[in-house]
Amino acid sequence: MYKSSKAFSSFSVNDIQKAKEFYSGILGVEVKENKMGGLELHLAESNVIFVYPKPNHTPATFTILNFMVPDVEEAVAELKKLGIVFESYKEEGFATDEDNISRGGGPLIAWFKDPAGNILSVLQEEKI
């Protein structure tokens, strides 16, 4: 029944203006305001992602959005220059190195947070 239906993802933030500035100004995502008071993130080859304001927002404790990039090391360096602070993990399989990049068990990945505390990542595209 849902196999051919359109779907989209959404998540909440506590300050819609800070979210707009972060996603458009820092990450360079195309952001549009919509008539429901939220934001639409327009990403390449992806459905629109809806970001909505929630006064009692609680940040997600898991990754809500992964940005696939050709080179994680380069992406991390560029984002750090823009003031992004990356997360540091010690858990096996997710442990990050001194550059805040996880290099074990899968594609290279590094995690950071948006102004609302939601966890995002840059994830290296796998070469086949």
C-alpha positions as CSV (number, residue, x, y, z in Angstrom):
1,M,0.0,0.0,0.0
2,Y,2.8,2.5,0.8
3,K,5.3,1.1,-1.6
4,S,4.5,3.8,-4.2
5,S,3.5,6.6,-1.8
6,K,5.5,9.7,-1.4
7,A,7.1,10.1,2.1
8,F,9.3,12.7,3.8
9,S,11.2,12.9,7.0
10,S,10.9,15.6,9.7
11,F,12.4,16.7,12.9
12,S,11.9,19.4,15.5
13,V,14.0,22.3,16.7
14,N,13.5,24.8,19.5
15,D,14.4,27.9,17.5
16,I,13.3,28.0,13.8
17,Q,15.4,31.1,13.0
18,K,18.6,29.6,14.4
19,A,17.9,26.5,12.4
20,K,17.4,28.5,9.2
21,E,20.7,30.3,9.8
22,F,22.5,27.1,10.5
23,Y,21.2,25.0,7.7
24,S,21.3,27.7,5.0
25,G,24.2,29.9,6.2
26,I,26.6,27.4,7.6
27,L,25.8,24.1,5.8
28,G,24.7,25.8,2.5
29,V,21.4,23.8,2.2
30,E,18.6,25.3,0.2
31,V,16.0,26.3,2.9
32,K,12.5,27.5,2.2
33,E,10.0,28.7,4.8
34,N,6.6,27.0,4.5
35,K,3.1,28.1,5.4
36,M,3.0,25.9,8.5
37,G,5.7,27.9,10.2
38,G,8.5,25.4,9.5
39,L,11.3,25.0,7.1
40,E,11.9,22.8,4.1
41,L,15.4,21.5,3.5
42,H,15.8,20.8,-0.2
43,L,18.7,18.4,-0.7
44,A,20.0,16.9,-4.0
45,E,18.2,13.7,-5.1
46,S,16.2,13.6,-1.9
47,N,12.7,14.3,-0.8
48,V,12.2,17.6,1.1
49,I,12.9,17.3,4.9
50,F,10.5,19.2,7.1
51,V,11.9,21.1,10.1
52,Y,9.3,22.3,12.6
53,P,9.4,24.4,15.7
54,K,8.6,22.7,19.0
55,P,8.8,24.8,22.2
56,N,9.4,21.7,24.4
57,H,11.9,20.2,21.9
58,T,14.2,17.5,23.1
59,P,17.2,16.8,20.9
60,A,17.4,13.4,19.3
61,T,19.9,11.0,20.8
62,F,20.6,9.4,17.5
63,T,21.6,10.7,14.0
64,I,18.7,12.4,12.3
65,L,20.4,13.4,9.1
66,N,23.4,12.1,7.3
67,F,25.1,14.2,4.6
68,M,27.0,12.0,2.1
69,V,30.2,13.6,1.0
70,P,33.1,12.5,-1.3
71,D,35.7,13.2,1.4
72,V,34.9,13.2,5.1
73,E,38.3,14.5,6.2
74,E,37.9,17.5,3.9
75,A,34.3,18.1,5.0
76,V,35.2,17.9,8.7
77,A,38.1,20.4,8.2
78,E,35.8,22.8,6.3
79,L,33.0,22.6,8.9
80,K,35.5,23.1,11.8
81,K,36.7,26.3,10.0
82,L,33.0,27.4,10.2
83,G,32.9,26.9,13.9
84,I,31.3,23.4,14.0
85,V,32.3,21.3,16.9
86,F,32.4,17.6,16.3
87,E,31.3,14.9,18.7
88,S,33.8,12.5,20.2
89,Y,32.8,8.9,20.9
90,K,34.7,6.0,22.6
91,E,32.2,3.2,21.9
92,E,33.6,0.2,20.0
93,G,32.6,0.4,16.4
94,F,31.9,4.2,16.7
95,A,35.1,5.4,18.3
96,T,36.4,8.6,16.8
97,D,40.0,9.6,16.4
98,E,41.8,12.9,17.1
99,D,40.1,14.4,14.0
100,N,36.7,13.3,15.3
101,I,36.3,10.7,12.5
102,S,35.1,7.2,13.1
103,R,37.3,4.9,10.9
104,G,36.2,1.4,12.0
105,G,33.7,-1.0,10.7
106,G,32.1,1.0,7.9
107,P,32.3,4.2,5.9
108,L,34.2,7.1,7.4
109,I,31.8,9.2,9.5
110,A,31.9,12.2,11.8
111,W,29.0,13.5,13.9
112,F,28.1,17.1,14.9
113,K,25.0,18.8,16.3
114,D,22.7,21.5,15.0
115,P,21.8,24.5,17.2
116,A,18.8,22.5,18.7
117,G,21.2,19.7,19.7
118,N,20.1,17.2,17.0
119,I,22.8,14.9,15.8
120,L,23.9,15.1,12.2
121,S,26.8,13.5,10.3
122,V,29.0,13.7,7.3
123,L,29.4,10.2,5.9
124,Q,31.9,9.3,3.1
125,E,30.4,7.9,0.0
126,E,31.5,4.4,-0.6
127,K,33.4,3.7,-3.8
128,I,32.3,0.5,-5.5
